[in-house]
Amino acid sequence: MNQTTATALGVGIFGGLATFLYMSSGTVLIWAAFVAWASFFAIGGTRAQVALNITCNLFGVVVAWAVGLLILANPFGIAVPVWAGLMVLISVVIYISASVIPAFSSVPAVTFGYAATFAYISQTPGVFSIGTMLSLSFSNVLVNVGLSMIGGTLFAYGSAWLSGVLAKPVAET
């Protein structure tokens, strides 16, 4: 089977399975899983990138979570848009600078985790609060986006594996 067809089937099969499982859970976020999935393939899509994708996505989630808490705390009483902009500026400088550390070396994968975190806290009613962001619940962005992205990376790896199996040429007899 050619590689394009094999990839389409591998990603389609695992994508359908992930969608069913995520939507059945009622908690984890399929869109965050797909962001991590794309991130995995963007950084190479091989077994070697599984750990890198997970650590980079999670680093982005943690940095954005901390920024969210700082925005909410706003200890200096600065106008929220100005304060939020400053926090983003500082945090982006920090996470890009951290790319010299091998575990955080994929700036795009970190950015995907960072962006997914802000998508969740800015678009989901009731979760952008200090109480929720510090809770041990699936409403906490660290828990929900973090687990969703880890699962997305694992499903992505599964789809890459299946694509490789399907693309192997059949031996002629």
C-alpha positions as CSV (number, residue, x, y, z in Angstrom):
1,M,0.0,0.0,0.0
2,N,1.4,3.5,-0.8
3,Q,2.4,5.7,2.1
4,T,-0.4,8.3,1.6
5,T,-3.1,5.7,1.8
6,A,-1.4,3.9,4.7
7,T,-1.1,7.2,6.6
8,A,-4.8,8.2,5.8
9,L,-6.0,4.8,7.1
10,G,-3.7,4.8,10.2
11,V,-4.6,8.3,11.3
12,G,-8.2,7.8,10.4
13,I,-8.6,4.5,12.4
14,F,-6.8,5.9,15.4
15,G,-8.5,9.3,15.0
16,G,-11.9,7.6,15.1
17,L,-11.0,5.5,18.1
18,A,-9.6,8.5,20.0
19,T,-12.7,10.6,19.2
20,F,-15.0,7.8,20.4
21,L,-13.0,7.4,23.7
22,Y,-12.5,11.1,24.4
23,M,-16.1,12.0,23.7
24,S,-17.3,9.0,25.7
25,S,-15.3,10.2,28.7
26,G,-17.1,13.6,28.8
27,T,-13.9,15.2,30.3
28,V,-10.8,15.0,28.2
29,L,-10.5,17.3,25.1
30,I,-10.4,15.7,21.7
31,W,-9.3,19.0,20.1
32,A,-6.3,19.2,22.5
33,A,-5.4,15.6,21.5
34,F,-5.5,16.5,17.8
35,V,-3.2,19.5,18.5
36,A,-0.7,17.2,20.2
37,W,-1.2,14.7,17.3
38,A,-0.2,17.4,14.8
39,S,2.6,18.5,17.0
40,F,4.0,14.9,17.1
41,F,4.0,14.6,13.3
42,A,5.4,18.1,12.9
43,I,8.5,17.3,15.0
44,G,9.2,14.0,13.1
45,G,6.5,11.5,14.0
46,T,8.8,8.7,15.1
47,R,9.2,6.8,18.4
48,A,12.1,9.0,19.3
49,Q,9.7,12.1,19.3
50,V,7.1,10.6,21.7
51,A,8.9,11.7,24.9
52,L,10.0,15.0,23.3
53,N,6.5,15.9,22.2
54,I,5.0,15.1,25.6
55,T,7.6,17.0,27.6
56,C,7.4,20.0,25.2
57,N,3.6,20.1,25.1
58,L,3.4,19.8,28.9
59,F,6.0,22.5,29.4
60,G,3.9,24.8,27.3
61,V,0.8,23.9,29.4
62,V,2.7,24.6,32.6
63,V,4.1,27.9,31.4
64,A,0.7,29.1,30.2
65,W,-1.0,27.9,33.4
66,A,1.5,29.9,35.5
67,V,0.9,32.9,33.2
68,G,-2.9,32.5,33.7
69,L,-2.4,32.5,37.5
70,L,-0.2,35.6,37.3
71,I,-2.8,37.4,35.1
72,L,-5.5,36.6,37.6
73,A,-3.4,37.7,40.5
74,N,-2.3,40.9,38.9
75,P,-0.4,42.1,42.1
76,F,0.4,45.5,40.7
77,G,-3.1,46.4,39.6
78,I,-2.0,47.1,36.0
79,A,-4.8,47.2,33.4
80,V,-5.5,43.6,32.5
81,P,-4.7,43.8,28.8
82,V,-1.4,45.4,29.6
83,W,-0.6,43.0,32.4
84,A,-1.6,40.0,30.3
85,G,0.6,41.2,27.4
86,L,3.6,41.7,29.7
87,M,3.1,38.2,31.1
88,V,2.9,36.6,27.6
89,L,6.0,38.6,26.5
90,I,8.0,37.4,29.5
91,S,6.8,33.8,29.3
92,V,7.5,33.4,25.6
93,V,11.1,34.7,26.1
94,I,11.4,32.2,29.0
95,Y,10.1,29.1,27.1
96,I,12.0,29.9,23.9
97,S,15.2,30.4,26.0
98,A,14.5,27.1,27.6
99,S,14.8,25.4,24.2
100,V,18.5,24.9,24.9
101,I,17.4,22.2,27.3
102,P,17.0,19.0,25.2
103,A,13.7,18.0,26.9
104,F,12.2,21.4,25.8
105,S,14.0,21.8,22.5
106,S,10.9,21.9,20.2
107,V,9.6,25.4,20.4
108,P,6.6,24.6,18.1
109,A,5.6,21.7,20.4
110,V,5.9,23.9,23.5
111,T,3.9,26.6,21.7
112,F,1.1,24.1,20.9
113,G,0.8,23.2,24.6
114,Y,0.9,26.9,25.5
115,A,-1.8,27.8,22.9
116,A,-4.0,24.9,23.8
117,T,-3.9,26.0,27.4
118,F,-5.0,29.5,26.6
119,A,-7.7,28.2,24.3
120,Y,-9.2,26.1,27.1
121,I,-9.0,28.8,29.8
122,S,-10.3,31.6,27.5
123,Q,-13.1,29.6,25.9
124,T,-14.4,27.4,28.6
125,P,-16.8,29.1,31.1
126,G,-15.8,29.0,34.7
127,V,-12.3,27.5,34.4
128,F,-10.2,30.8,34.3
129,S,-10.2,31.3,38.1
130,I,-7.6,30.7,40.7
131,G,-9.8,28.2,42.5
132,T,-10.3,26.1,39.4
133,M,-6.8,26.4,38.2
134,L,-5.5,25.1,41.6
135,S,-8.1,22.4,42.0
136,L,-7.4,18.6,41.6
137,S,-10.1,18.2,39.0
138,F,-10.6,17.8,35.2
139,S,-11.7,21.5,35.1
140,N,-8.0,22.4,36.0
141,V,-6.3,23.2,32.7
142,L,-3.1,21.3,33.9
143,V,-5.0,18.1,34.3
144,N,-7.4,18.3,31.4
145,V,-5.2,19.8,28.6
146,G,-2.2,17.9,29.9
147,L,-3.8,14.5,29.9
148,S,-5.6,15.2,26.6
149,M,-2.3,16.1,25.0
150,I,-0.4,13.1,26.4
151,G,-3.2,10.8,25.0
152,G,-3.0,12.7,21.7
153,T,0.7,12.0,21.4
154,L,0.2,8.3,22.2
155,F,-2.7,8.0,19.7
156,A,-0.4,9.8,17.1
157,Y,2.3,7.3,17.7
158,G,-0.1,4.4,17.3
159,S,-1.3,5.9,14.0
160,A,2.3,6.3,12.8
161,W,3.0,2.6,13.8
162,L,-0.1,1.4,12.0
163,S,0.7,3.5,8.9
164,G,4.2,1.9,8.8
165,V,2.7,-1.6,9.0
166,L,0.2,-0.9,6.3
167,A,2.8,0.7,4.0
168,K,5.2,-2.2,4.1
169,P,5.4,-3.9,0.7
170,V,3.9,-7.3,0.5
171,A,6.6,-9.9,-0.4
172,E,6.2,-11.4,-3.8
173,T,6.1,-15.2,-4.1
